[in-house]
């Protein structure tokens, strides 16, 4: 029996950005996650028509 765990779309996007930041910078996971939170916050304030 498997247990499914719900992961929000925000968490999936956050992980994607965090992995990209980690892969292309000298930042650790904790710092990359903090930066990813700021990046997604900024992106979420751009109107969808512009994105």
Kinemage of the C-alpha trace (Angstrom):
@kinemage 1
@onewidth
@group {chain A} dominant
@subgroup {mainchain}
@vectorlist {calphas} color= white
{ca unk a 1} P 0.000 0.000 0.000
{ca unk a 2} L 1.379 3.408 -0.958
{ca unk a 3} L 0.653 6.691 0.703
{ca unk a 4} L 0.232 9.635 -1.620
{ca unk a 5} L 1.444 12.992 -0.400
{ca unk a 6} L -0.086 16.171 -1.761
{ca unk a 7} L 2.445 18.723 -3.001
{ca unk a 8} L 1.081 22.137 -3.926
{ca unk a 9} L 1.909 23.752 -7.253
{ca unk a 10} L 3.720 26.491 -5.320
{ca unk a 11} L 5.971 23.921 -3.632
{ca unk a 12} L 6.705 22.277 -7.004
{ca unk a 13} L 7.620 25.660 -8.518
{ca unk a 14} L 9.683 26.544 -5.446
{ca unk a 15} L 11.658 23.298 -5.717
{ca unk a 16} L 12.265 23.879 -9.434
{ca unk a 17} L 13.636 27.386 -8.830
{ca unk a 18} L 15.651 26.218 -5.823
{ca unk a 19} L 17.284 23.444 -7.874
{ca unk a 20} L 18.148 25.893 -10.661
{ca unk a 21} L 19.682 28.373 -8.218
{ca unk a 22} L 21.642 25.636 -6.455
{ca unk a 23} L 22.939 24.224 -9.745
{ca unk a 24} L 24.090 27.589 -11.114
{ca unk a 25} L 25.483 29.298 -8.031
{ca unk a 26} L 27.653 28.644 -5.044
{ca unk a 27} L 24.678 28.838 -2.685
{ca unk a 28} L 23.694 26.024 -0.379
{ca unk a 29} L 20.206 24.523 -0.274
{ca unk a 30} L 18.980 26.763 2.541
{ca unk a 31} L 20.172 29.978 0.879
{ca unk a 32} L 18.896 28.828 -2.531
{ca unk a 33} L 15.451 28.161 -1.058
{ca unk a 34} L 15.351 31.612 0.532
{ca unk a 35} L 16.270 33.180 -2.808
{ca unk a 36} L 13.707 31.004 -4.617
{ca unk a 37} L 10.975 32.294 -2.284
{ca unk a 38} L 11.886 35.876 -3.241
{ca unk a 39} L 12.068 35.039 -6.955
{ca unk a 40} L 8.631 33.392 -6.948
{ca unk a 41} L 7.190 36.255 -4.929
{ca unk a 42} L 8.450 38.697 -7.547
{ca unk a 43} L 7.204 36.577 -10.444
{ca unk a 44} L 3.771 36.265 -8.851
{ca unk a 45} L 3.429 40.069 -8.868
{ca unk a 46} L 3.961 40.295 -12.632
{ca unk a 47} L 0.597 40.359 -14.425
{ca unk a 48} L -0.093 37.096 -16.247
{ca unk a 49} L -0.521 38.885 -19.602
{ca unk a 50} L 3.062 40.163 -19.326
{ca unk a 51} L 4.512 36.792 -18.291
